[in-house]
Amino acid sequence: MRYFTKYFDDHCDPHTTFTVTITTLSPKHNTTLRFHARTVPNPTMHRLLLLFIFSVLATPSSSAIDTFVFGGCSQPKYTPGSPYESTVNSLLTSLINSASFANYNNFTLAAASSDTVYGLFQCRGDLNNDQCSRCVARAVTQLGTLCFASCGGALQLEGCFVKYDNATFVGVEDKTVVTKKCGPSVGLTSDALTRRDAVLAYLQTPDGTYKTFRTSSYGDFQGVAQCTGDLSPTECQDCLSAAIQRLKTDCGPSPWAEMYLAKCYARYSQGGSHSRPNNNGEKEQDDSNHNDDEIEKTLAILIGLIAGVALIIVFLSFLSKVCEKQKEANNVDEIAPDSSFFSSHLGLTPSPSSIAFGVGF
């Protein structure tokens, strides 16, 4: 990213009007923003601008949490405006509200008709309440678009899982493979396979405590596994074991792999790599992540533009204030009479206070 700036009117005026032009150049983004501003030596404004810069730069991106993994809808449809739709909306709202203080919960709501709606959400174990709530809200929004008028639907984002249906599924173990992603079959050395298997073995082996979310790392390999909170410890262990076994058999010696079953998932990666070759043999990101990456790039560019403009305004305001003080000092020198006049005509040696007559400090 390159920044080009232009500052017109090179004299020191505390109220100088200036134009700032910032251009970003990249293969996919070419954006130019022009701002016209008037510098005002106001300390309060300086503080506000600095606070704005820090708040913008400190805002984390949520695209990684919101990355789409998979989604699916049931075939049966309900009639829009029916009592069932109202019940579904109430259930999804309850899921969002509950995500503000828990990373898992399930609800069962009875419709006015004979239908009952079941639903649950599960956030990734390392997310805080705010991240969990935002992820669930995002998933519910996408479900509303993906599964419009469907009696049931499920959606997995990077950070959370949401499902609802009129058929009971809460507390029911389900090891159906929903989606899987395997890295390139480039083969791993025996040492790399040993490290990968050690990571998967740790995820699969219980440590005596019931944990629905597990992480592991060994050398350059990292792994994560999780099952939904409605499963019993035995069912969770059984589901994770099945997912990990499928990782090994279906993906082989890949540098990364993901296996999502209906009630659990397991995945691993080497060195944080998560790319796969396209038809030309070149590495590219997963198609499901492409749009999120573009959004993240655009957001980063806009944040950079805003921060750059704010920094330039603060800097130019500071220069104007310095110039203003310098001009005041020069004016004092011009007003003060020459001391040689007193000594040559009056035979006096003026004091500093007498020279600065008529000038207040």
SERO-4910 file (N, C-alpha, C, O; in steps of 0.05 Angstrom, whole numbers):
BEGIN
 pado doro    nc1    nc2    nc3   cac1   cac2   cac3    cc1    cc2    cc3    oc1    oc2    oc3
  Met    A     17    -24      0      0      0      0     18     25      0     36     27     16
  Arg    A     12     43    -18     28     67    -20     10     91    -13    -13     92    -19
  Tyr    A     23    110      0      8    135      7     21    158     -7     45    162     -5
  Phe    A      5    175    -20     15    199    -32      0    223    -19    -24    223    -17
  Thr    A     15    243    -10      3    266      3     11    291    -11     33    293    -22
  Lys    A     -7    310    -11     -1    337    -22    -11    357     -2    -33    356      8
  Tyr    A      7    376      4      0    397     23      5    424      9     27    432      4
  Phe    A    -17    438      4    -16    464     -9    -14    487     11    -22    485     34
  Asp    A     -3    509      1      1    533     17     23    529     38     17    520     60
  Asp    A     48    535     30     71    528     46     77    548     68     97    545     82
  His    A     61    569     71     67    588     93     53    579    118     34    563    118
  Cys    A     64    588    141     54    579    167     30    595    175     33    617    185
  Asp    A      7    584    171    -18    597    179    -33    578    197    -38    555    189
  Pro    A    -40    586    221    -53    568    240    -80    558    230    -91    539    241
  His    A    -91    572    209   -117    563    199   -115    556    169   -132    563    154
  Thr    A    -93    543    162    -88    537    134   -107    516    124   -112    496    138
  Thr    A   -118    520    101   -135    500     88   -117    482     70   -101    493     55
  Phe    A   -119    456     73   -101    438     58   -118    415     47   -140    409     56
  Thr    A   -106    403     27   -118    379     14   -100    356     18    -76    358     12
  Val    A   -111    334     26    -96    309     29   -107    288     10   -131    283     10
  Thr    A    -90    277     -7    -98    257    -26    -83    231    -19    -59    230    -18
  Ile    A    -99    210    -14    -87    184     -7    -97    164    -27   -121    161    -32
  Thr    A    -78    150    -39    -84    130    -60    -73    103    -51    -49    101    -44
  Thr    A    -89     83    -53    -79     56    -48    -77     41    -74    -96     42    -91
  Leu    A    -56     27    -78    -51     12   -103    -47    -17    -96    -29    -24    -80
  Ser    A    -62    -35   -107    -59    -64   -104    -70    -77   -128    -85    -65   -143
  Pro    A    -65   -103   -132    -75   -116   -156   -105   -116   -157   -116   -116   -179
  Lys    A   -119   -116   -134   -149   -118   -135   -162    -93   -124   -187    -91   -125
  His    A   -147    -74   -113   -159    -51   -101   -144    -26   -111   -119    -26   -110
  Asn    A   -158     -6   -120   -146     19   -128   -165     41   -120   -184     47   -134
  Thr    A   -160     52    -97   -178     71    -84   -165     97    -79   -142     98    -69
  Thr    A   -178    119    -85   -168    146    -80   -188    161    -63   -212    162    -70
  Leu    A   -179    172    -41   -196    189    -24   -183    216    -21   -159    218    -17
  Arg    A   -199    237    -24   -189    264    -21   -204    278      2   -229    276      3
  Phe    A   -190    291     19   -201    304     42   -193    333     42   -170    339     36
  His    A   -211    351     48   -206    380     51   -211    387     80   -232    381     91
  Ala    A   -191    398     93   -194    404    122   -180    430    128   -164    440    113
  Arg    A   -187    441    151   -175    466    161   -163    460    188   -177    451    206
  Thr    A   -137    465    190   -124    459    215   -131    479    236   -131    503    231
  Val    A   -137    470    260   -143    487    282   -127    477    306   -130    455    315
  Pro    A   -109    494    317    -93    485    339   -109    481    364   -109    498    382
  Asn    A   -123    459    366   -141    453    388   -132    427    402   -134    406    390
  Pro    A   -121    429    426   -111    405    440   -133    384    443   -127    360    441
  Thr    A   -157    392    448   -179    373    452   -183    357    426   -188    333    427
  Met    A   -182    371    403   -186    358    378   -163    338    373   -168    316    362
  His    A   -139    345    381   -116    327    378   -121    301    393   -117    279    383
  Arg    A   -131    304    418   -135    280    435   -157    263    422   -155    238    422
  Leu    A   -178    276    412   -200    260    400   -191    245    375   -198    222    371
  Leu    A   -174    258    359   -164    245    335   -146    221    343   -148    200    330
  Leu    A   -129    225    362   -112    203    371   -128    180    382   -123    157    377
  Leu    A   -149    187    398   -166    166    409   -180    151    387   -183    127    388
  Phe    A   -188    166    366   -202    153    343   -183    134    329   -191    112    321
  Ile    A   -158    143    325   -138    126    311   -134    100    326   -135     79    314
  Phe    A   -129    102    352   -124     78    368   -148     60    369   -145     35    368
  Ser    A   -172     71    370   -196     54    371   -200     40    345   -209     17    345
  Val    A   -194     53    322   -197     40    296   -176     18    293   -183     -4    284
  Leu    A   -151     24    300   -130      4    296   -133    -19    315   -124    -41    309
  Ala    A   -146    -15    338   -149    -37    357   -173    -54    352   -177    -74    366
  Thr    A   -190    -47    333   -214    -62    327   -206    -88    313   -195    -87    291
  Pro    A   -211   -111    325   -204   -136    312   -222   -144    290   -246   -137    290
  Ser    A   -212   -158    271   -229   -168    249   -242   -194    257   -230   -211    270
  Ser    A   -268   -195    250   -283   -219    258   -286   -238    234   -301   -258    237
  Ser    A   -272   -232    212   -276   -249    189   -268   -278    193   -280   -296    182
  Ala    A   -247   -282    210   -237   -310    215   -259   -325    229   -263   -349    223
  Ile    A   -272   -313    249   -293   -327    264   -318   -331    246   -331   -352    249
  Asp    A   -323   -313    227   -347   -315    211   -343   -331    185   -362   -333    170
  Thr    A   -320   -342    181   -315   -357    157   -334   -381    154   -338   -396    172
  Phe    A   -347   -383    131   -366   -404    126   -353   -431    122   -333   -433    107
  Val    A   -363   -451    135   -353   -478    133   -373   -496    117   -365   -508     97
  Phe    A   -397   -498    127   -418   -513    112   -445   -504    122   -448   -491    143
  Gly    A   -465   -510    106   -493   -504    113   -511   -523     98   -505   -532     76
  Gly    A   -534   -529    110   -554   -546     97   -582   -541    108   -585   -532    130
  Cys    A   -602   -548     92   -630   -542     99   -646   -568     95   -640   -584     77
  Ser    A   -667   -570    110   -685   -593    107   -704   -588     83   -708   -565     75
  Gln    A   -714   -610     72   -731   -608     48   -759   -596     55   -769   -579     40
  Pro    A   -771   -604     77   -798   -594     83   -797   -563     87   -778   -553     99
  Lys    A   -818   -550     78   -820   -521     80   -845   -514     97   -864   -529     99
  Tyr    A   -843   -491    110   -866   -481    125   -878   -457    110   -864   -445     93
  Thr    A   -902   -450    116   -915   -428    103   -907   -402    116   -911   -399    140
  Pro    A   -896   -383    101   -889   -357    113   -913   -344    127   -935   -343    116
  Gly    A   -908   -334    151   -930   -321    166   -945   -341    183   -963   -333    198
  Ser    A   -937   -366    183   -951   -386    199   -941   -385    227   -920   -373    233
  Pro    A   -955   -398    246   -946   -400    274   -918   -413    276   -903   -407    294
  Tyr    A   -912   -432    258   -886   -445    259   -864   -426    254   -843   -427    267
  Glu    A   -868   -407    235   -847   -387    229   -842   -370    254   -819   -364    260
  Ser    A   -863   -362    268   -861   -346    292   -845   -361    313   -829   -350    328
  Thr    A   -850   -387    315   -836   -404    335   -806   -406    328   -789   -405    345
  Val    A   -801   -410    302   -773   -411    293   -758   -385    299   -735   -386    309
  Asn    A   -771   -363    294   -758   -337    299   -753   -333    329   -732   -323    337
  Ser    A   -772   -342    346   -768   -340    375   -745   -357    384   -730   -349    401
  Leu    A   -743   -381    373   -721   -399    381   -694   -388    373   -675   -388    389
  Leu    A   -692   -378    348   -666   -367    339   -659   -342    355   -635   -338    361
  Thr    A   -678   -326    363   -673   -303    380   -663   -312    407   -645   -300    418
  Ser    A   -674   -333    418   -665   -344    443   -636   -354    442   -621   -351    461
  Leu    A   -629   -366    419   -602   -375    415   -582   -352    416   -561   -353    429
  Ile    A   -589   -330    402   -571   -307    401   -568   -295    429   -546   -288    437
  Asn    A   -590   -292    443   -589   -280    470   -573   -297    489   -558   -287    505
  Ser    A   -576   -323    487   -562   -341    505   -532   -342    500   -516   -346    518
  Ala    A   -525   -336    475   -496   -337    468   -481   -314    481   -456   -313    480
  Ser    A   -495   -295    493   -481   -273    506   -469   -281    533   -452   -267    543
  Phe    A   -477   -303    544   -466   -312    570   -459   -341    571   -452   -351    592
  Ala    A   -461   -356    548   -453   -384    548   -444   -391    520   -452   -379    500
  Asn    A   -426   -411    518   -417   -420    492   -432   -444    481   -426   -454    460
  Tyr    A   -452   -453    497   -470   -474    487   -496   -472    501   -498   -465    525
  Asn    A   -518   -478    486   -544   -480    498   -563   -492    477   -558   -492    453
  Asn    A   -585   -504    487   -605   -514    469   -633   -507    479   -637   -503    503
  Phe    A   -652   -505    461   -679   -496    468   -699   -514    453   -693   -525    432
  Thr    A   -722   -517    466   -744   -532    453   -769   -514    457   -777   -508    479
  Leu    A   -781   -506    435   -805   -489    436   -828   -503    421   -824   -514    399
  Ala    A   -851   -502    433   -875   -514    420   -890   -493    405   -896   -471    415
  Ala    A   -897   -500    380   -912   -482    364   -942   -484    371   -950   -503    385
  Ala    A   -958   -466    360   -987   -467    365   -999   -493    353  -1018   -503    364
  Ser    A   -987   -502    332   -995   -527    320   -982   -550    335   -972   -547    357
  Ser    A   -982   -573    323   -971   -597    336   -940   -598    333   -927   -614    346
  Asp    A   -929   -580    316   -900   -580    312   -885   -568    335   -894   -549    348
  Thr    A   -862   -580    341   -844   -569    361   -817   -564    348   -808   -579    331
  Val    A   -805   -542    356   -779   -534    344   -757   -538    364   -759   -530    387
  Tyr    A   -736   -551    355   -712   -556    371   -689   -541    360   -686   -538    335
  Gly    A   -672   -530    377   -649   -516    367   -626   -515    387   -631   -518    411
  Leu    A   -602   -511    377   -578   -509    394   -557   -492    380   -558   -489    355
  Phe    A   -539   -482    395   -515   -469    385   -491   -479    400   -493   -486    424
  Gln    A   -468   -479    388   -443   -487    400   -421   -469    390   -416   -469    366
  Cys    A   -409   -453    408   -387   -436    400   -360   -450    405   -358   -468    422
  Arg    A   -340   -442    390   -313   -454    394   -304   -447    422   -309   -425    433
  Gly    A   -291   -466    434   -285   -464    463   -267   -441    471   -266   -434    494
  Asp    A   -252   -430    452   -233   -408    459   -245   -380    454   -230   -361    457
  Leu    A   -270   -378    447   -283   -352    443   -294   -341    469   -304   -356    486
  Asn    A   -293   -315    471   -306   -302    494   -336   -298    488   -345   -304    466
  Asn    A   -350   -288    508   -379   -285    505   -387   -266    482   -406   -271    467
  Asp    A   -372   -244    479   -378   -225    459   -374   -237    431   -390   -234    413
  Gln    A   -351   -251    428   -346   -264    402   -366   -285    396   -375   -288    373
  Cys    A   -374   -301    416   -394   -322    412   -420   -310    404   -433   -320    385
  Ser    A   -429   -289    417   -455   -277    411   -455   -266    382   -474   -269    368
  Arg    A   -433   -252    374   -432   -242    347   -431   -264    326   -444   -261    305
  Cys    A   -417   -285    332   -416   -308    313   -443   -321    310   -451   -327    287
  Val    A   -457   -326    332   -484   -338    330   -503   -320    316   -519   -330    300
  Ala    A   -502   -294    321   -519   -275    307   -514   -276    277   -532   -275    260
  Arg    A   -488   -278    270   -481   -279    241   -491   -306    229   -501   -306    207
  Ala    A   -488   -327    243   -498   -353    233   -528   -354    230   -538   -364    210
  Val    A   -542   -342    249   -572   -341    247   -580   -324    222   -599   -331    208
  Thr    A   -566   -302    217   -572   -286    194   -568   -301    168   -585   -300    150
  Gln    A   -546   -316    167   -540   -331    143   -560   -354    140   -568   -361    117
  Leu    A   -569   -366    162   -589   -387    161   -615   -376    149   -629   -390    134
  Gly    A   -622   -352    157   -647   -340    147   -647   -337    117   -668   -338    104
  Thr    A   -623   -332    105   -621   -330     76   -618   -357     63   -631   -362     43
  Leu    A   -601   -374     74   -596   -400     62   -620   -419     64   -626   -433     45
  Cys    A   -634   -418     87   -655   -437     92   -682   -423     95   -698   -429    113
  Phe    A   -688   -404     77   -713   -389     79   -737   -408     77   -739   -424     58
  Ala    A   -754   -407     97   -779   -422     98   -774   -452    101   -792   -468     96
  Ser    A   -750   -460    108   -744   -489    113   -751   -496    142   -746   -480    160
  Cys    A   -762   -519    145   -770   -528    172   -745   -533    190   -747   -534    214
  Gly    A   -722   -537    177   -698   -542    192   -673   -533    177   -674   -531    153
  Gly    A   -652   -527    191   -628   -519    179   -604   -520    198   -608   -518    222
  Ala    A   -580   -522    187   -556   -523    203   -534   -507    188   -533   -508    164
  Leu    A   -518   -493    203   -497   -477    191   -473   -476    210   -475   -471    234
  Gln    A   -450   -482    199   -424   -482    213   -407   -459    203   -400   -459    180
  Leu    A   -400   -441    221   -380   -421    215   -354   -429    229   -354   -448    245
  Glu    A   -333   -415    224   -307   -421    237   -310   -420    267   -297   -436    281
  Gly    A   -326   -402    277   -327   -399    306   -351   -410    320   -352   -411    345
  Cys    A   -371   -419    305   -396   -429    319   -412   -446    300   -409   -447    276
  Phe    A   -431   -461    313   -449   -479    298   -477   -474    308   -482   -471    333
  Val    A   -496   -472    290   -524   -467    297   -542   -487    281   -537   -491    257
  Lys    A   -561   -499    295   -580   -517    282   -607   -515    294   -610   -511    318
  Tyr    A   -628   -518    277   -655   -519    287   -670   -539    269   -663   -543    246
  Asp    A   -691   -552    280   -707   -571    264   -733   -577    279   -735   -572    303
  Asn    A   -752   -588    265   -777   -597    278   -775   -626    285   -794   -637    297
  Ala    A   -753   -640    279   -748   -667    287   -727   -666    309   -707   -652    307
  Thr    A   -732   -681    330   -714   -680    353   -686   -690    345   -683   -711    332
  Phe    A   -666   -676    353   -638   -684    349   -621   -677    373   -598   -687    374
  Val    A   -631   -662    391   -615   -655    415   -611   -679    432   -630   -694    439
  Gly    A   -586   -684    439   -579   -708    456   -577   -733    440   -573   -755    452
  Val    A   -579   -732    414   -577   -756    397   -550   -756    383   -543   -737    369
  Glu    A   -535   -777    387   -509   -779    374   -512   -783    344   -529   -799    335
  Asp    A   -495   -769    329   -497   -771    299   -469   -768    288   -456   -746    290
  Lys    A   -458   -789    276   -431   -789    266   -431   -788    235   -411   -796    223
  Thr    A   -452   -777    224   -453   -774    195   -433   -753    186   -431   -732    197
  Val    A   -418   -760    165   -398   -741    154   -414   -719    139   -428   -725    119
  Val    A   -411   -694    148   -424   -672    135   -407   -659    113   -416   -655     91
  Thr    A   -382   -654    120   -363   -644    100   -334   -651    109   -329   -654    133
  Lys    A   -317   -652     90   -289   -657     96   -272   -641     76   -280   -636     53
  Lys    A   -249   -634     85   -230   -619     68   -202   -631     73   -193   -632     96
  Cys    A   -189   -638     52   -162   -650     54   -142   -633     39   -148   -622     18
  Gly    A   -119   -631     51    -97   -616     38    -85   -632     15    -95   -654      9
  Pro    A    -65   -621      1    -53   -635    -21    -39   -661    -12    -28   -662      9
  Ser    A    -40   -680    -29    -28   -706    -23      2   -705    -31     11   -720    -48
  Val    A     16   -687    -18     45   -684    -24     62   -704     -8     85   -708    -14
  Gly    A     50   -717     12     64   -736     28     80   -722     50     90   -700     47
  Leu    A     81   -735     73     96   -725     96    119   -744    102    117   -768     98
  Thr    A    140   -733    112    162   -749    121    153   -766    145    133   -760    158
  Ser    A    169   -786    152    162   -803    175    162   -787    200    145   -791    218
  Asp    A    180   -768    203    180   -751    227    156   -733    228    144   -729    249
  Ala    A    148   -722    205    124   -705    204     99   -722    211     81   -712    225
  Leu    A     97   -746    200     74   -763    207     73   -770    236     52   -771    248
  Thr    A     97   -773    248     98   -779    277     87   -755    293     72   -759    312
  Arg    A     94   -731    285     85   -707    299     54   -704    295     40   -697    314
  Arg    A     45   -708    270     16   -706    265      0   -726    281    -20   -719    294
  Asp    A     10   -751    281     -5   -772    296     -5   -767    326    -24   -774    340
  Ala    A     17   -754    336     17   -747    364     -4   -726    371    -16   -728    392
  Val    A     -7   -707    353    -28   -686    357    -55   -699    357    -72   -693    374
  Leu    A    -61   -716    338    -87   -729    336    -92   -748    359   -115   -750    369
  Ala    A    -71   -761    368    -75   -780    391    -82   -764    416    -99   -774    432
  Tyr    A    -70   -741    420    -77   -725    444   -106   -716    443   -120   -716    463
  Leu    A   -115   -708    419   -143   -699    416   -162   -721    421   -185   -717    430
  Gln    A   -154   -746    415   -172   -769    417   -171   -781    445   -191   -794    453
  Thr    A   -150   -778    460   -147   -791    486   -159   -774    508   -150   -751    511
  Pro    A   -178   -784    523   -189   -769    546   -169   -767    568   -153   -785    573
  Asp    A   -169   -745    582   -151   -740    605   -164   -743    632   -154   -734    652
  Gly    A   -187   -756    632   -202   -759    657   -222   -738    663   -239   -741    681
  Thr    A   -222   -716    648   -242   -695    651   -258   -692    625   -247   -697    603
  Tyr    A   -283   -685    627   -300   -682    604   -295   -655    591   -302   -634    603
  Lys    A   -284   -655    567   -279   -630    552   -290   -632    524   -283   -650    509
  Thr    A   -309   -615    518   -320   -615    491   -302   -601    471   -304   -606    447
  Phe    A   -283   -585    481   -265   -570    463   -236   -578    471   -229   -576    495
  Arg    A   -220   -586    452   -193   -595    457   -174   -584    436   -181   -582    413
  Thr    A   -150   -576    445   -130   -567    427   -104   -582    433   -100   -592    455
  Ser    A    -87   -583    413    -61   -597    416    -41   -586    396    -49   -577    375
  Ser    A    -16   -588    403      5   -579    385     30   -596    391     36   -603    414
  Tyr    A     45   -601    370     70   -616    373     88   -608    349     82   -614    326
  Gly    A    110   -594    355    127   -585    334    112   -564    317    101   -545    327
  Asp    A    112   -569    291     98   -550    272     70   -558    266     57   -547    248
  Phe    A     59   -578    281     31   -586    277     13   -576    299     21   -576    323
  Gln    A    -11   -567    292    -31   -559    311    -57   -574    305    -63   -580    282
  Gly    A    -72   -579    326    -98   -593    322   -119   -582    340   -113   -571    362
  Val    A   -144   -585    332   -167   -576    348   -190   -595    343   -194   -605    321
  Ala    A   -205   -601    364   -229   -618    362   -250   -609    381   -244   -597    402
  Gln    A   -275   -613    373   -297   -605    390   -322   -620    383   -327   -628    360
  Cys    A   -339   -626    403   -365   -638    399   -386   -620    412   -379   -603    429
  Thr    A   -410   -623    404   -432   -606    415   -438   -613    444   -433   -636    452
  Gly    A   -447   -594    459   -451   -598    487   -474   -615    495   -477   -621    519
  Asp    A   -490   -624    476   -513   -641    483   -505   -671    485   -521   -688    493
  Leu    A   -480   -678    477   -471   -705    478   -460   -712    506   -449   -695    520
  Ser    A   -463   -737    513   -451   -746    539   -421   -750    535   -412   -750    512
  Pro    A   -406   -752    556   -377   -756    553   -370   -780    535   -352   -779    519
  Thr    A   -385   -802    538   -379   -826    522   -386   -820    493   -371   -828    475
  Glu    A   -408   -807    488   -416   -801    460   -397   -782    447   -390   -785    424
  Cys    A   -388   -762    462   -369   -743    452   -343   -756    445   -332   -752    423
  Gln    A   -333   -774    462   -308   -788    457   -311   -806    432   -293   -808    416
  Asp    A   -334   -819    430   -339   -836    407   -340   -821    381   -329   -830    361
  Cys    A   -352   -797    382   -354   -781    358   -327   -770    349   -320   -771    325
  Leu    A   -311   -760    368   -285   -750    362   -266   -772    351   -251   -767    333
  Ser    A   -268   -795    363   -252   -818    353   -259   -824    324   -241   -830    308
  Ala    A   -284   -824    318   -293   -830    290   -283   -808    271   -273   -814    249
  Ala    A   -284   -783    279   -275   -761    262   -245   -762    257   -236   -758    235
  Ile    A   -230   -768    278   -200   -770    275   -193   -794    258   -174   -791    242
  Gln    A   -206   -816    261   -200   -839    245   -206   -833    215   -191   -842    198
  Arg    A   -228   -819    210   -234   -812    182   -213   -792    171   -207   -793    147
  Leu    A   -202   -775    188   -181   -757    179   -158   -773    168   -147   -766    147
  Lys    A   -150   -793    182   -127   -809    174   -132   -825    149   -115   -826    131
  Thr    A   -155   -838    148   -161   -855    125   -169   -840    100   -161   -848     78
  Asp    A   -184   -818    103   -194   -804     79   -174   -784     68   -173   -779     44
  Cys    A   -158   -772     86   -139   -751     77   -110   -760     75    -94   -746     63
  Gly    A   -104   -783     87    -77   -793     85    -56   -774     96    -61   -760    115
  Pro    A    -32   -774     83    -10   -757     93    -11   -728     83      8   -718     72
  Ser    A    -34   -715     87    -37   -687     79    -26   -668    100    -27   -674    124
  Pro    A    -15   -645     92     -5   -626    112    -27   -613    129    -22   -602    150
  Trp    A    -52   -614    119    -75   -604    135   -100   -620    127   -102   -629    104
  Ala    A   -119   -621    145   -144   -635    139   -165   -627    159   -159   -621    182
  Glu    A   -190   -629    150   -213   -623    168   -235   -644    163   -240   -652    141
  Met    A   -247   -653    185   -268   -672    184   -291   -663    202   -288   -661    226
  Tyr    A   -314   -657    189   -337   -648    204   -359   -669    203   -369   -676    182
  Leu    A   -365   -680    227   -388   -698    229   -412   -682    240   -409   -658    246
  Ala    A   -435   -694    241   -459   -680    248   -458   -668    276   -469   -647    281
  Lys    A   -443   -681    295   -442   -671    323   -414   -666    333   -411   -661    357
  Cys    A   -394   -667    316   -367   -661    325   -349   -656    300   -357   -661    277
  Tyr    A   -325   -646    305   -306   -642    284   -278   -645    295   -273   -642    319
  Ala    A   -259   -651    277   -231   -652    284   -215   -642    260   -222   -647    237
  Arg    A   -193   -628    265   -177   -618    244   -148   -613    253   -143   -611    277
  Tyr    A   -130   -612    235   -102   -607    241    -90   -591    218   -100   -591    196
  Ser    A    -67   -579    223    -53   -564    203    -23   -564    210    -16   -566    233
  Gln    A     -7   -561    190     22   -559    193     31   -531    188     28   -520    166
  Gly    A     43   -519    208     54   -492    205     33   -471    198     40   -451    186
  Gly    A      8   -476    206    -13   -456    200    -21   -456    171    -38   -440    163
  Ser    A    -10   -475    155    -17   -475    126    -46   -486    123    -54   -505    136
  His    A    -61   -472    106    -88   -481    100    -95   -475     72   -115   -462     66
  Ser    A    -78   -484     54    -83   -479     25    -82   -505     10    -71   -525     20
  Arg    A    -93   -506    -13    -93   -530    -30    -89   -522    -59    -95   -499    -66
  Pro    A    -77   -540    -75    -72   -532   -103    -97   -532   -120   -115   -547   -115
  Asn    A    -97   -513   -140   -119   -513   -158   -112   -531   -182    -94   -547   -181
  Asn    A   -127   -528   -204   -123   -545   -227    -96   -541   -240    -86   -558   -254
  Asn    A    -84   -517   -236    -58   -511   -248    -35   -519   -229    -12   -515   -236
  Gly    A    -42   -531   -206    -21   -539   -188    -12   -517   -170      6   -521   -154
  Glu    A    -25   -493   -172    -18   -471   -154    -35   -472   -129    -58   -481   -130
  Lys    A    -24   -462   -107    -39   -462    -82    -58   -438    -81    -52   -416    -90
  Glu    A    -81   -444    -71   -101   -423    -68   -117   -428    -43   -117   -451    -33
  Gln    A   -131   -408    -33   -148   -411     -9   -173   -426    -16   -181   -427    -39
  Asp    A   -186   -438      4   -211   -451     -1   -231   -431    -12   -231   -408     -5
  Asp    A   -248   -441    -31   -269   -424    -43   -287   -412    -22   -296   -389    -25
  Ser    A   -293   -427     -1   -311   -417     19   -300   -394     35   -314   -378     47
  Asn    A   -273   -391     34   -260   -370     49   -253   -346     31   -245   -325     41
  His    A   -258   -348      5   -249   -328    -14   -262   -301     -8   -249   -281     -7
  Asn    A   -289   -301     -6   -303   -276     -2   -295   -263     24   -293   -239     26
  Asp    A   -291   -280     45   -284   -268     71   -256   -255     70   -251   -235     82
  Asp    A   -238   -268     54   -211   -256     51   -213   -229     37   -199   -210     44
  Glu    A   -230   -227     16   -233   -202      2   -244   -181     20   -235   -158     19
  Ile    A   -264   -188     36   -276   -169     55   -255   -159     75   -253   -136     81
  Glu    A   -238   -178     84   -218   -171    104   -198   -152     92   -189   -133    105
  Lys    A   -190   -157     66   -170   -140     53   -182   -112     50   -168    -92     55
  Thr    A   -207   -110     41   -219    -84     37   -221    -69     63   -216    -45     64
  Leu    A   -229    -83     84   -232    -70    110   -205    -60    120   -203    -38    131
  Ala    A   -184    -76    116   -157    -67    124   -148    -42    109   -136    -25    121
  Ile    A   -154    -41     83   -147    -17     67   -162      7     77   -150     29     80
  Leu    A   -188      4     82   -204     27     92   -194     37    119   -192     61    124
  Ile    A   -187     18    137   -177     26    163   -151     41    160   -145     60    174
  Gly    A   -134     31    141   -108     45    136   -112     73    126    -98     91    133
  Leu    A   -132     76    108   -137    103     97   -146    122    119   -137    144    120
  Ile    A   -165    113    135   -176    130    156   -154    137    176   -151    161    184
  Ala    A   -138    117    184   -117    123    203    -96    141    191    -86    159    205
  Gly    A    -90    138    165    -70    155    152    -79    184    151    -63    202    157
  Val    A   -104    188    144   -114    216    143   -114    228    170   -106    251    173
  Ala    A   -123    213    191   -123    224    218    -95    232    227    -91    252    240
  Leu    A    -76    215    221    -48    221    229    -38    246    215    -24    262    228
  Ile    A    -44    248    190    -35    272    175    -47    297    186    -34    318    189
  Ile    A    -73    296    193    -87    320    204    -74    327    230    -69    351    236
  Val    A    -68    308    247    -55    314    273    -28    326    269    -21    345    282
  Phe    A    -13    315    250     14    325    245     14    353    235     29    370    244
  Leu    A     -4    359    215     -5    386    204    -15    406    225     -7    429    225
  Ser    A    -34    397    242    -43    415    263    -21    422    282    -18    445    291
  Phe    A     -4    402    288     19    407    305     38    427    292     48    445    306
  Leu    A     44    423    266     62    442    252     51    470    252     65    489    256
  Ser    A     25    472    248     12    499    248     15    513    275     20    537    276
  Lys    A     12    497    296     15    509    323     43    518    328     47    539    340
  Val    A     63    502    319     91    510    322     96    536    306    110    554    316
  Cys    A     86    537    282     90    561    265     77    585    277     88    607    276
  Glu    A     54    582    289     40    604    302     57    615    325     59    640    328
  Lys    A     68    598    341     85    607    363    110    621    353    119    641    364
  Gln    A    121    611    330    144    624    319    138    652    309    154    670    312
  Lys    A    114    655    297    106    681    287    102    701    310    109    724    308
  Glu    A     91    691    332     87    708    356    114    718    366    117    741    374
  Ala    A    134    700    366    160    707    376    173    728    357    186    747    366
  Asn    A    169    725    331    179    744    312    166    771    314    179    792    312
  Asn    A    140    772    320    126    797    324    136    812    348    138    836    347
  Val    A    143    798    369    155    811    393    181    824    386    187    846    395
  Asp    A    197    810    370    223    821    362    220    846    345    235    865    347
  Glu    A    198    847    328    194    870    311    184    894    327    191    917    321
  Ile    A    168    889    348    157    911    365    178    923    382    178    947    386
  Ala    A    196    907    393    216    917    412    234    937    398    244    930    377
  Pro    A    240    961    410    258    980    398    287    972    400    294    955    417
  Asp    A    304    984    383    332    977    383    345    989    408    341   1013    413
  Ser    A    360    974    423    373    983    448    394   1004    442    401   1020    460
  Ser    A    405   1005    417    426   1025    411    415   1053    411    429   1072    416
  Phe    A    388   1056    406    376   1082    406    378   1095    434    384   1118    437
  Phe    A    373   1079    455    375   1089    482    403   1096    490    408   1117    502
  Ser    A    422   1080    482    450   1085    491    462   1109    476    478   1124    488
  Ser    A    456   1112    450    469   1134    435    456   1161    439    470   1181    437
  His    A    429   1162    443    416   1188    445    410   1196    474    409   1219    480
  Leu    A    404   1176    491    397   1183    518    417   1175    539    415   1182    562
  Gly    A    437   1159    530    456   1150    550    445   1131    570    455   1130    593
  Leu    A    425   1115    562    412   1097    581    416   1068    572    420   1062    548
  Thr    A    416   1051    591    417   1022    585    391   1010    592    385   1007    616
  Pro    A    374   1004    572    347    994    578    347    967    591    364    950    584
  Ser    A    328    962    608    324    936    620    306    920    601    292    931    585
  Pro    A    306    893    604    288    877    587    259    884    590    244    883    570
  Ser    A    251    892    614    222    899    617    215    925    603    193    928    593
  Ser    A    235    944    602    229    970    589    229    966    558    214    981    544
  Ile    A    245    948    548    245    943    519    219    931    510    209    938    488
  Ala    A    207    915    526    183    900    518    158    916    526    138    904    532
  Phe    A    160    943    525    136    958    534    114    954    513    119    951    489
  Gly    A     90    954    524     67    951    506     62    922    497     43    917    482
  Val    A     78    903    506     75    876    498     70    859    523     86    859    541
  Gly    A     47    846    524     40    829    547     47    800    543     46    790    520
  Phe    A     56    787    564     62    758    563     45    743    582     47    719    584
***
